[in-house]
């Protein structure tokens, strides 16, 4: 499936594959792994994964590796795939943990309720 992509010399198909297929699929998988969710979770995870993976990939390709061609599919797709895989796992664990805490099921739920009962505003209680 990827062999036509790897044969091209243009950067646009590789960028389109990463941004239009890999990134949205990783964000969906990350939100689907969490037992709890909220409206807009997919959009927030997509923005977070996109920012992290795009910036890290740019630094790796333009600053560290410097392959020729710069945005060739042979370098861009595997690197973005590895970064997305690790980021997906981290985002899923973080989403699950924070929603568990805020939902009242985690070990910090009692602390959160006590702080709110003593008059802390929500931003103080969750920090």
C-alpha positions in Angstrom: 0.0 0.0 0.0 2.8 2.4 0.8 5.1 1.5 -2.1 3.7 4.1 -4.5 4.1 6.7 -1.8 7.7 5.7 -1.3 8.5 5.9 -5.0 7.4 9.5 -5.4 9.9 12.3 -5.2 7.3 15.0 -4.2 6.8 15.8 -0.5 3.1 16.5 -0.9 1.8 12.9 -0.9 3.8 12.1 2.2 2.7 15.2 4.0 -0.9 14.5 3.0 -0.6 10.9 4.2 0.8 11.9 7.6 -1.5 14.9 8.2 -4.8 13.5 6.7 -4.6 9.8 7.6 -2.1 9.0 10.3 -2.7 12.0 12.6 -6.5 11.8 12.7 -6.4 8.0 13.1 -4.0 8.3 16.0 -6.2 10.9 17.7 -9.2 8.7 17.3 -7.4 5.7 18.7 -6.2 7.7 21.6 -9.7 8.9 22.6 -11.2 5.5 22.0 -8.8 3.8 24.4 -10.0 5.9 27.3 -12.9 4.6 29.4 -14.2 8.1 30.1 -14.5 10.9 27.6 -16.0 14.3 27.2 -17.3 16.4 24.2 -14.4 17.8 22.3 -11.9 15.2 23.5 -11.0 14.2 19.9 -10.4 17.8 18.9 -8.2 18.4 21.9 -6.2 15.3 21.4 -5.9 16.0 17.7 -4.5 19.5 18.4 -2.1 18.2 21.0 -0.8 15.3 19.0 -0.6 17.5 15.9 1.4 20.2 17.7 3.8 17.7 19.3 4.4 15.4 16.4 4.7 18.2 13.7 7.2 20.2 15.8 9.3 17.2 16.8 9.3 15.8 13.2 10.3 19.2 11.9 13.2 19.5 14.4 14.3 16.0 13.6 14.2 16.4 9.8 15.5 19.9 9.4 17.8 20.1 12.4 19.2 16.7 13.2 18.9 14.2 10.4 18.9 16.5 7.3 18.0 13.8 4.7 17.9 14.4 1.0 15.1 15.1 0.0 14.1 16.8 3.2 10.4 15.7 3.2 10.8 12.4 1.4 8.4 9.7 2.3 11.2 7.3 3.2 12.1 9.5 6.2 8.9 11.4 7.0 6.4 8.5 7.2 8.4 6.1 9.5 9.6 9.0 11.8 6.0 10.4 12.1 4.7 6.9 12.7 7.1 6.3 15.6 6.4 9.6 17.1 2.6 9.2 16.7 2.7 5.7 18.2 4.5 6.9 21.4 2.4 10.1 21.6 -0.8 8.1 21.2 0.0 5.9 24.1 1.0 8.9 26.3 -2.1 10.9 25.4 -4.4 7.9 26.0 -2.9 7.3 29.4 -3.0 11.0 30.4 -6.6 11.4 29.2 -7.6 8.3 31.1 -5.8 9.4 34.3 -7.1 12.9 34.4 -10.7 12.0 33.6 -10.5 9.3 36.3 -9.3 11.9 38.8 -11.8 14.5 37.9 -14.6 11.9 37.7 -14.1 11.0 41.4 -12.7 7.5 40.9 -8.9 8.1 41.3 -6.8 8.5 44.5 -6.8 12.3 44.2 -10.6 12.6 44.0 -11.0 13.0 47.8 -8.3 15.8 47.8 -10.1 17.6 45.0 -13.5 17.4 46.8 -11.9 18.7 50.1 -10.2 21.6 48.4 -13.5 22.5 46.7 -15.4 22.2 50.0 -12.9 24.6 51.6 -13.5 27.3 49.0 -10.8 26.7 46.4 -11.9 27.7 42.9 -11.8 24.9 40.3 -8.4 26.1 38.8 -6.8 26.0 42.3 -8.3 22.6 43.2 -7.1 20.9 40.0 -3.6 22.3 40.1 
